[in-house]
Amino acid sequence: MSGITNIGPLVVDAKSVYWVSDGAISKVPLDGGQVTQLLAAQRTAPTSLALDSKYVYFTLNAGVVGRVPLDGGQASTVVRGGGSATGGVVVDPKAVYFFTSNNLVARAPVDGGSAVELSSGPTDSNIFNIVSDGSTLFWTNRGILAKDGSLQPQSGHVVRISINGEDRKTLATKLDDPNLIALWKDVLYFQVGGGIAGMSVTGGTPKPLVPQAAPNGLATDGVSLYWTTGSSPGRVMRSTVDGSNASTLVADLGLPAAIAVDGTSVYFATRDAIMKNPK
């Protein structure tokens, strides 16, 4: 699917690929075909997407978590974040979970209601992404911002907390700019210091897996790691989950970024297209 511009987050389910482009949310069948716009372009583009069996959930920098039916229809607001930019939405049958620009992690009823604070921290640090295994939330915090806006060295960390806001634990500290994160069962994979590392969900010392990966996007199926890297030309890469046998899956791409996988294929966004390739 080509001719698309300003592509943002991308997610997949058993039938379709969903993505953000020019502030709007659209979908297309997994094998290509007719594009359906689900949400018209917003003044502030959606920054993250999540799916359940009925809705696409999205966050807006205006401080809103919203949702729109998978088959199209009226969008609705799930919760307003009090004016703070929101991101990193995940969803379960009862609640949506998200973070805000003032380093707050919160949840709200999936059908709408007030946000409940689960975790907060220094407002000059910045959460980058959040994932869930259904009972626990995990996130990367890129670190403390210096006065000039740069990140202080080795000030990032990885954190977990239960979906009820209990058992908060810092899993790894003194990291250089941890950001992209993926989860498979009991292992976290995340970008740190320009490479990809792995670590148990219980914590410990992160193990460097692909030190020079420089990922733009990261995904896993529990057997392999997949990531986009580079700009023009860029590539889709693959390795085993221990970081070995790294190889190029797709080459000569323009600005590959968001990436997702299912049982048979890898889906990714480039400068102007949504693409699919066998794993």
Buried (B, 14 or more C-beta within 10 A) or exposed (E): BEEBEEBBBBBBBEEBBBBBBEBBBBBBEBEEEEBBEBBEBBEEBBBBBBBBEEBBBBBBBBBBBBBBEBEEEEBEEBBBBEEBBBBBBBBBEEBBBBBBBBBBBBBBBBEBEEBEEBBEBEEBBBBBBBBBBEEBBBBBBBBBBEEEEEBEBBBBBBBBBEBEBEEBEEBBEEBBBBBBBBBBEEBBBBBBBEBBBBBEBEBEEBEBBBEEBBBBBBBBBEEBBBBBBBEEEBBBBBBEBEBEEBEEBBEEBEBBBBBBBBEEBBBBBBBBBBBBEEB
